[in-house]
């Protein structure tokens, strides 16, 4: 299995592979990404193949410096500049007008491109070493739970990736927030930066409808799902008989009688809960349960992002 520690030697190996058409899994501050050189259409096609990802679902392009944005975007509106100044490097993805040089396979043929600047030191070291932007969706089979540890990637993709760099558990544990800027600022995917924080910079964000056209990753109605059937329900309403072969995911409350239980934050802290969210779902999914009962989470701040993932998982 191509698993390596994210040491200087491991990073150098990743850089060499990427420069030569390889596909490498590496940690970011959100989840693990599966990256390829953005200009290398054969390597990018391998990402779609390894993930089983449909070609109509665009990828996020990762950059190391603000100056790199001009390589992939033809225009950067003032609202984007304000968000870059406030949140980059970090877990915010901006949808911008695509530069003609960006291959259509990266953007699913759209006239826009999703761009972000990661803050994770390993991701940044790889980008600086390669010297070019990377296309990198999450390093998991399409539609399945996002990976927050290298072991999640290894279990799901095995030796199909050329290299998996182990940088420990990711910090945020949720994917980046995705925002489009024109014709008006719009929230395409809630994520690791709360919508309220973005609205403090650019004003109210329009919310995308569930059945709207796919303009960015993570917008399909079924996504982020464990193999175990999941439903969103108040666990206190579930009968003892129903609990015996099921697991429960809750924010802070303990529910008796379930075969397995995971609490995201005993303090009810949404940031702590978000960091543990996918980890907890991976653990419950590995237990061979009949079902996972997920408690509804507060629909604000990072709770909004977690509920978005649960709703898409439950849609399966």
C-alpha positions in Angstrom: 0.0 0.0 0.0 1.5 3.4 -1.0 1.2 5.0 2.4 4.0 7.3 3.6 4.5 9.8 6.4 4.3 13.4 5.5 8.0 14.0 6.1 10.3 16.1 3.8 11.1 12.9 2.0 7.5 11.9 1.6 6.6 15.4 0.3 9.5 15.3 -2.2 8.2 11.9 -3.4 4.7 13.4 -3.8 6.0 16.4 -5.7 8.0 14.1 -8.1 5.0 11.9 -8.7 2.7 14.8 -9.4 5.1 16.5 -11.8 5.2 13.2 -13.7 1.5 12.6 -14.1 0.8 10.9 -10.8 -2.2 11.0 -8.5 -1.4 11.7 -4.8 -3.6 11.8 -1.7 -2.6 14.4 0.9 -4.0 16.1 3.9 -5.6 19.5 3.9 -7.1 21.4 6.8 -10.5 20.3 5.7 -10.4 16.6 4.5 -7.8 14.5 2.6 -7.6 15.5 -1.1 -6.7 13.4 -4.2 -4.6 15.6 -6.4 -3.2 15.8 -9.9 -1.5 18.6 -11.9 -4.4 20.8 -13.2 -3.0 20.9 -16.7 -2.5 17.2 -17.0 -5.8 15.9 -18.4 -4.7 12.2 -18.3 -3.9 12.5 -14.6 -7.1 14.4 -13.9 -9.1 11.7 -15.7 -7.5 9.2 -13.4 -9.0 11.1 -10.4 -12.5 10.6 -11.9 -11.7 7.0 -12.6 -10.3 6.2 -9.1 -13.2 7.9 -7.4 -15.9 6.7 -9.8 -16.9 10.4 -10.0 -19.3 11.5 -12.8 -17.7 13.8 -15.4 -20.4 16.5 -14.8 -19.2 17.2 -11.2 -16.4 19.8 -11.3 -13.2 19.7 -9.2 -11.7 22.3 -6.9 -8.4 23.8 -8.0 -5.8 24.4 -5.2 -3.3 27.3 -5.4 -0.4 28.2 -3.1 -0.3 32.0 -3.7 -2.7 34.8 -4.6 -0.8 35.4 -7.8 -1.6 31.8 -9.0 -5.3 32.7 -9.2 -4.7 34.5 -12.5 -3.4 31.2 -13.9 -6.8 29.6 -13.6 -9.3 32.5 -13.4 -9.8 35.1 -16.1 -11.3 37.7 -13.7 -11.5 38.3 -10.0 -14.3 40.6 -8.7 -13.9 42.9 -5.8 -16.1 40.8 -3.6 -13.7 37.9 -4.2 -10.7 40.0 -3.3 -12.3 40.9 0.0 -12.9 37.2 0.9 -9.4 36.3 -0.2 -8.0 39.0 2.1 -10.1 37.7 5.1 -10.2 33.9 4.7 -7.2 32.7 2.6 -5.3 30.6 3.1 -8.1 28.6 4.6 -11.2 26.5 3.9 -13.1 28.8 1.5 -13.6 28.0 -2.2 -14.5 30.7 -4.6 -16.2 30.1 -7.9 -14.7 32.4 -10.5 -14.7 32.9 -14.3 -12.5 30.2 -15.8 -9.3 31.0 -17.6 -9.4 29.4 -21.1 -6.2 27.5 -20.3 -7.9 25.4 -17.6 -9.0 22.0 -19.2 -12.7 21.4 -19.5 -12.4 18.1 -17.6 -11.5 20.0 -14.4 -14.5 22.3 -14.6 -17.0 19.8 -16.1 -17.2 22.1 -19.1 -18.5 25.0 -17.1 -17.3 28.6 -17.7 -16.4 28.9 -14.1 -13.7 27.3 -11.9 -13.7 26.6 -8.2 -10.5 27.8 -6.5 -9.1 27.7 -3.0 -5.8 28.2 -1.1 -5.3 25.5 1.6 -3.7 26.4 4.9 -2.4 22.9 5.8 1.4 23.0 5.8 1.7 19.6 3.9 -0.7 20.8 1.2 1.2 24.1 0.9 4.6 22.4 0.8 3.4 20.1 -2.1 1.9 23.0 -4.0 5.1 25.0 -3.7 7.2 22.0 -4.7 5.1 21.3 -7.8 5.0 25.0 -8.6 1.6 24.7 -10.3 -2.1 24.5 -9.2 -3.5 21.1 -8.4 -7.0 19.7 -9.1 -8.0 17.9 -5.9 -11.4 16.6 -4.8 -11.8 14.6 -1.6 -9.8 11.3 -1.6 -12.7 8.9 -1.3 -15.0 6.9 -3.6 -17.6 9.2 -5.1 -20.6 9.8 -2.8 -19.1 8.1 0.2 -17.9 9.7 3.5 -15.1 12.2 3.2 -11.7 11.0 4.6 -10.3 12.8 7.6 -7.4 10.4 8.2 -4.9 8.7 5.9 -6.4 5.3 7.0 -9.8 6.3 5.6 -8.1 6.9 2.2 -6.1 3.6 2.4 -9.2 1.6 3.3 -11.2 3.2 0.5 -8.7 3.6 -2.4 -5.9 1.2 -1.4 -3.1 1.0 -3.9 -5.0 2.7 -6.6 -3.5 6.1 -5.7 0.2 6.4 -6.4 0.9 7.7 -2.9 -1.0 8.5 0.3 0.7 11.0 2.5 -0.2 10.6 6.2 -0.4 13.9 8.0 -2.7 12.8 10.8 -6.3 13.8 11.4 -7.5 16.9 9.6 -8.2 20.0 11.6 -11.6 21.1 10.5 -13.1 17.7 9.5 -15.5 19.3 7.0 -15.0 20.3 3.4 -14.5 23.9 2.4 -17.4 26.4 2.2 -18.1 27.2 -1.5 -19.3 30.7 -2.6 -20.1 32.1 -6.0 -19.8 35.8 -6.4 -21.8 36.7 -9.4 -24.5 37.8 -10.2 -24.7 38.1 -6.4 -22.8 36.3 -3.6 -24.4 32.9 -3.1 -23.7 29.9 -0.8 -23.2 26.8 -3.0 -22.0 24.5 -0.2 -21.9 25.2 3.5 -18.6 24.1 5.0 -15.8 24.8 7.5 -16.3 28.5 7.4 -19.7 29.5 8.7 -22.0 31.4 6.3 -22.5 34.1 8.9 -18.7 34.8 8.9 -18.8 35.3 5.1 -21.9 37.4 5.3 -20.1 39.7 7.7 -17.7 40.5 4.7 -19.9 40.5 1.6 -23.5 40.9 2.9 -26.3 38.4 2.6 -25.7 35.2 0.7 -28.3 33.7 -1.6 -29.0 30.0 -0.9 -28.9 27.6 -3.7 -31.9 25.3 -4.3 -31.3 21.6 -3.8 -32.4 20.8 -7.4 -30.3 23.7 -9.0 -27.7 23.0 -11.7 -24.4 21.7 -10.4 -21.9 24.6 -10.4 -19.5 23.3 -7.7 -18.6 20.1 -5.9 -20.9 18.6 -3.2 -24.2 19.9 -4.7 -25.7 16.5 -5.8 -28.7 15.4 -3.8 -27.1 12.2 -2.7 -23.6 12.6 -1.3 -21.3 12.1 1.8 -23.1 8.9 2.6 -22.0 5.9 4.7 -22.7 2.4 3.4 -25.0 1.9 6.4 -28.5 3.4 5.8 -28.8 6.7 7.7 -31.9 8.6 8.8 -32.3 11.9 10.5 -34.5 11.5 13.6 -34.8 12.6 17.2 -33.3 9.5 18.9 -35.5 10.0 22.0 -38.5 9.1 19.7 -37.0 5.8 18.7 -38.4 2.7 20.4 -36.1 0.3 22.4 -36.7 -2.4 19.8 -35.5 -0.2 17.0 -32.4 0.8 18.9 -30.9 -2.6 19.4 -29.3 -3.1 16.0 -28.7 0.6 15.2 -26.1 3.2 16.0 -26.8 6.8 17.0 -25.0 10.0 16.2 -25.7 12.9 18.5 -24.3 16.3 19.3 -24.0 16.1 23.1 -26.8 13.9 24.5 -26.4 10.2 25.5 -29.1 7.8 24.3 -29.4 4.4 26.0 -30.1 1.1 24.3 -28.3 1.6 20.9 -25.8 -0.9 19.7 -23.3 1.9 19.3 -23.2 5.6 20.0 -21.0 8.5 19.0 -21.3 12.0 20.6 -19.7 14.8 18.6 -19.1 17.2 21.5 -20.1 16.7 25.2 -20.0 20.5 25.5 -22.2 21.0 22.5 -19.4 23.0 20.8 -20.1 23.0 17.0 -16.5 23.5 16.0 -15.4 20.5 18.1 -18.4 18.5 16.6 -17.4 19.4 13.0 -13.9 18.1 13.6 -15.3 14.8 14.8 -18.2 14.5 12.4 -16.8 12.3 9.6 -14.6 10.4 12.0 -17.7 9.4 14.0 -19.6 8.4 10.8 -16.7 6.3 9.6 -16.5 4.5 13.0 -20.3 3.7 13.0 -20.2 2.6 9.4 -17.5 0.0 10.1 -19.6 -1.8 12.7 -22.0 -3.6 10.4 -25.1 -2.0 12.0 -28.6 -2.2 10.5 -29.0 1.6 10.6 -27.6 4.9 11.8 -29.9 7.3 13.5 -28.6 10.9 13.3 -29.9 13.5 15.7 -30.8 16.8 13.9 -28.1 19.4 14.5 -28.6 23.2 15.0 -29.1 24.7 11.5 -26.7 27.6 12.0 -22.9 28.2 11.9 -21.1 24.8 11.4 -24.3 23.0 12.3 -25.7 24.1 8.9 -22.8 22.4 7.1 -23.2 19.1 9.1 -26.9 19.1 8.5 -26.2 19.5 4.8 -24.0 16.4 4.8 -26.6 14.4 6.8 -29.5 15.3 4.5 -27.5 14.3 1.4 -26.4 11.0 3.2 -30.0 10.3 4.2 -31.2 10.8 0.6 -29.5 7.6 -0.4 
